[in-house]
Amino acid sequence: MPGAALAHPHAKLPCFAAMRIESGGQPRLPLAVVGTPPHCPGAGMPVYTEKLPGRAARDRWTSEGPMETFDYVIAGGGTAACILAARLTEDGTTTVCLLEAGPPDSNPYIRIPAGFMKTLYNPAVTWNLTHEPCEGTAGRRVYAGQGRTLGGSSSINGMIYNRGQAADYDGWAQRGNRGWAYADILPYFKRTERRIGPGGEKPGDDRLRGRDGALPVTTTRWQHPLLDAFIAAAVESGVPLNEDYNGADQFGVCRVQSAILLGKRYSTATAFLHPARGRANLSVRTNALVTRITLEGRRATGLIYRRDDGSVASLAARRSVIVSAGALHSPKLLQLSGIGPADLLREHGIAVAHDLPGVGSNLGDHYGARVVARVKNTDSLNNRVKGARLLFEGVKWALGQPSALSNSPGVIHAFCKSDPGLDNPDLNLTFMPASFKAGVLGVLDDVAGMTCAASISRPESTGTVSIDSSNPLAPPILRPNYFSTENDRRRGVIGVKTVRRIFRAAAFRDYLDTETLPGADVRTDEDLLAFLRGNAGSGWHYNGTCKMGPEGDAMAVVNDQLAVRGIDGLHIADASVMPCTPSGNTMAPVMMIAEKAADMLLGKQALPRAEI
Ligand SMILES: Cc1cc2nc3c(=O)[nH]c(=O)nc-3n(C[C@H](O)[C@H](O)[C@H](O)COP(=O)(O)OP(=O)(O)OC[C@H]3O[C@@H](n4cnc5c(N)ncnc54)[C@H](O)[C@@H]3O)c2cc1C
């Protein structure tokens, strides 16, 4: 019934209670002009919703009617956004509305670490994207994992907590980003985390590790002979034992640290957003796809979003619009809103609000191949999570005991150097006592096996994200350009050779049966490069597509306050602002960015620099 007016179903409720509705229980308002309760922000202003599938209809949604108003409106409800929403509303007065395209994070596999395999390709909680074919993938379309639920990718990722190296952030500062050197951002890493041991002890150096944050960071106590063998073999191969890769030095081998406590995943939704959900000044809306940032001249005024029933609504921001849709969707949203490379926007018939060439450039990722071997004289996860053994592991998991179900998919990290003369490691190996059919994460092999992935820590190759049309429902085009530099190709080959050396060390003699990937026939560097191109996969550590940079950097999208250049009232806070890929997994750095962004947005003084 287009145009039909409905009474506001919550008009008698306190205004924020009326807003604190998730799509699960959200009343379906197919089309409507609805009244706002008189004591709400934006009091007396009508809220418009209507079915607007097409572009022409969307265009009517510029800045015409007043609407619900919040201090901050956030596009995306992922890793960074959940922290932002929780921090910004801590004072009880600042109002925030968070819009997440995906559903609530109620899928039961999200909380179980081994549920990773059940969510990784599940279109109900992921975006189900693929990359464009390129030479570095031998023409394959590689799967691009991205969470699409509250908590975003932190709800479906491998849970590994890895900050990267101090040198990464000192490099960000050297590029002209004031306040982002390691000494500046270490207090924000610490503010997020609660690093704890199995008996409640506090492993690591207090100067470097957080103790009171909302995010538990633990190391698995689960035992398996292949784990000990891998660590011993790495040490034998010249990689030192390192108690804490998030401590003073990353170089070395040890078990991974994960956002897992008592066998349960802690996404940023679990750790930050859900505890804040009772706040009257926080509204969280799921199944709400943001389709456009509204602009008045060079000022961002709000967001337009589409509910999953096709109805459309809009919000106004009093202080700032915050884009936090992740490194693949934040640039897409800016481009759809007329902020981006002018040629690209014109090609798709989008009016250019601000020509910002860097939007969608500089896409970074960790591209890596998996070396796989059959093992003998022991079982592996392949056998432990099937049939009766699965039941047994399930009982241990339910009792909070170490279980095959309570680990990150990668259990050991080894940070190695492609050249012993390097100051810092530049290769990242991740070992798991499991193997998959065709070497691709998914269905476990029938026989016992092990896998070690190798990727380059700071790849030089970068790619692009761009819209394919002006339709916000169309997926973005992803061109990662993996292995487009000689240095990346060379180090990629060394990475595979490093894993082979470890697998062939004496400590693995009793366990190594046959290498199945790349396999004995793959011998020369040329063979290995061909193997990498034909088999490597994304690390799903996308970043850099709205990079932070100083005034003189024409490709910078945000400044060091995370404000979008040339547009007032618009900030970005997520993996897309990273100037370059950090030498580790990207969840912890995103959390740090969100923590710092919240302080900057609230105009708080930065936390004191660390004395290191
Ligand atoms: C499968 C997988 C495994 C990974 N493993 C690890 C790991 O073990 N350790 C690690 O450190 N890192 C890991 N990562 C990377 C890490 O999880 C991400 O870098 C990080 O979580 C990204 O945070 P973000 O806030 O930038 O984006 P996200 O957490 O992806 O959040 C973006 C959110 O915005 C929403 N969104 C997008 N567009 C819109 C729109 N138009 N409207 C409304 N909402 C929108 C999305 O649905 C999503 O919820 C992994 C990633 C994946 C996908």
Ligand as a Chemical Component Dictionary entry (heavy atoms), coordinates in Angstrom:
data_LIG
# 
_chem_comp.id                   LIG 
_chem_comp.type                 NON-POLYMER 
_chem_comp.pdbx_formal_charge   0 
_chem_comp.three_letter_code    LIG 
# 
loop_
_chem_comp_atom.comp_id 
_chem_comp_atom.atom_id 
_chem_comp_atom.alt_atom_id 
_chem_comp_atom.type_symbol 
_chem_comp_atom.charge 
_chem_comp_atom.model_Cartn_x 
_chem_comp_atom.model_Cartn_y 
_chem_comp_atom.model_Cartn_z 
_chem_comp_atom.pdbx_ordinal 
LIG C1  C1  C 0 36.791 -15.658 7.696  1  
LIG C2  C2  C 0 37.662 -14.623 8.349  2  
LIG C3  C3  C 0 38.669 -15.034 9.214  3  
LIG C4  C4  C 0 39.471 -14.076 9.831  4  
LIG N1  N1  N 0 40.326 -14.472 10.814 5  
LIG C5  C5  C 0 40.942 -13.523 11.569 6  
LIG C6  C6  C 0 41.656 -13.892 12.739 7  
LIG O1  O1  O 0 41.704 -15.054 13.151 8  
LIG N2  N2  N 0 42.277 -12.896 13.435 9  
LIG C7  C7  C 0 42.226 -11.598 13.037 10 
LIG O2  O2  O 0 42.839 -10.748 13.682 11 
LIG N3  N3  N 0 41.548 -11.227 11.931 12 
LIG C8  C8  C 0 40.867 -12.154 11.229 13 
LIG N4  N4  N 0 40.098 -11.780 10.171 14 
LIG C9  C9  C 0 40.063 -10.349 9.803  15 
LIG C10 C10 C 0 39.277 -9.507  10.791 16 
LIG O3  O3  O 0 38.188 -10.245 11.297 17 
LIG C11 C11 C 0 38.800 -8.229  10.110 18 
LIG O4  O4  O 0 39.904 -7.526  9.590  19 
LIG C12 C12 C 0 38.072 -7.282  11.026 20 
LIG O5  O5  O 0 37.147 -7.982  11.818 21 
LIG C13 C13 C 0 37.387 -6.204  10.193 22 
LIG O6  O6  O 0 36.681 -5.326  11.030 23 
LIG P1  P1  P 0 35.839 -4.138  10.389 24 
LIG O7  O7  O 0 35.143 -3.456  11.506 25 
LIG O8  O8  O 0 36.720 -3.359  9.507  26 
LIG O9  O9  O 0 34.787 -4.858  9.437  27 
LIG P2  P2  P 0 33.700 -5.954  9.780  28 
LIG O10 O10 O 0 33.946 -6.564  11.103 29 
LIG O11 O11 O 0 33.643 -6.872  8.615  30 
LIG O12 O12 O 0 32.367 -5.126  9.923  31 
LIG C14 C14 C 0 31.714 -4.491  8.871  32 
LIG C15 C15 C 0 30.224 -4.623  9.150  33 
LIG O13 O13 O 0 29.525 -3.707  8.339  34 
LIG C16 C16 C 0 28.378 -4.348  7.825  35 
LIG N5  N5  N 0 28.023 -3.665  6.599  36 
LIG C17 C17 C 0 28.679 -3.650  5.421  37 
LIG N6  N6  N 0 28.046 -2.867  4.540  38 
LIG C18 C18 C 0 26.959 -2.388  5.176  39 
LIG C19 C19 C 0 25.921 -1.516  4.793  40 
LIG N7  N7  N 0 25.883 -0.996  3.574  41 
LIG N8  N8  N 0 24.967 -1.240  5.690  42 
LIG C20 C20 C 0 24.996 -1.749  6.939  43 
LIG N9  N9  N 0 25.967 -2.592  7.352  44 
LIG C21 C21 C 0 26.948 -2.889  6.478  45 
LIG C22 C22 C 0 28.819 -5.778  7.626  46 
LIG O14 O14 O 0 27.732 -6.650  7.531  47 
LIG C23 C23 C 0 29.677 -6.009  8.849  48 
LIG O15 O15 O 0 28.925 -6.464  9.932  49 
LIG C24 C24 C 0 39.296 -12.705 9.521  50 
LIG C25 C25 C 0 38.299 -12.300 8.656  51 
LIG C26 C26 C 0 37.469 -13.240 8.086  52 
LIG C27 C27 C 0 36.376 -12.778 7.173  53 
# 
loop_
_chem_comp_bond.comp_id 
_chem_comp_bond.atom_id_1 
_chem_comp_bond.atom_id_2 
_chem_comp_bond.value_order 
_chem_comp_bond.pdbx_ordinal 
LIG C1  C2  SING 1  
LIG C2  C3  SING 2  
LIG C2  C26 DOUB 3  
LIG C3  C4  DOUB 4  
LIG C4  N1  SING 5  
LIG C4  C24 SING 6  
LIG N1  C5  DOUB 7  
LIG C5  C6  SING 8  
LIG C5  C8  SING 9  
LIG C6  O1  DOUB 10 
LIG C6  N2  SING 11 
LIG N2  C7  SING 12 
LIG C7  O2  DOUB 13 
LIG C7  N3  SING 14 
LIG N3  C8  DOUB 15 
LIG C8  N4  SING 16 
LIG N4  C9  SING 17 
LIG N4  C24 SING 18 
LIG C9  C10 SING 19 
LIG C10 O3  SING 20 
LIG C10 C11 SING 21 
LIG C11 O4  SING 22 
LIG C11 C12 SING 23 
LIG C12 O5  SING 24 
LIG C12 C13 SING 25 
LIG C13 O6  SING 26 
LIG O6  P1  SING 27 
LIG P1  O7  DOUB 28 
LIG P1  O8  SING 29 
LIG P1  O9  SING 30 
LIG O9  P2  SING 31 
LIG P2  O10 DOUB 32 
LIG P2  O11 SING 33 
LIG P2  O12 SING 34 
LIG O12 C14 SING 35 
LIG C14 C15 SING 36 
LIG C15 O13 SING 37 
LIG C15 C23 SING 38 
LIG O13 C16 SING 39 
LIG C16 N5  SING 40 
LIG C16 C22 SING 41 
LIG N5  C17 SING 42 
LIG N5  C21 SING 43 
LIG C17 N6  DOUB 44 
LIG N6  C18 SING 45 
LIG C18 C19 SING 46 
LIG C18 C21 DOUB 47 
LIG C19 N7  SING 48 
LIG C19 N8  DOUB 49 
LIG N8  C20 SING 50 
LIG C20 N9  DOUB 51 
LIG N9  C21 SING 52 
LIG C22 O14 SING 53 
LIG C22 C23 SING 54 
LIG C23 O15 SING 55 
LIG C24 C25 DOUB 56 
LIG C25 C26 SING 57 
LIG C26 C27 SING 58 
# 
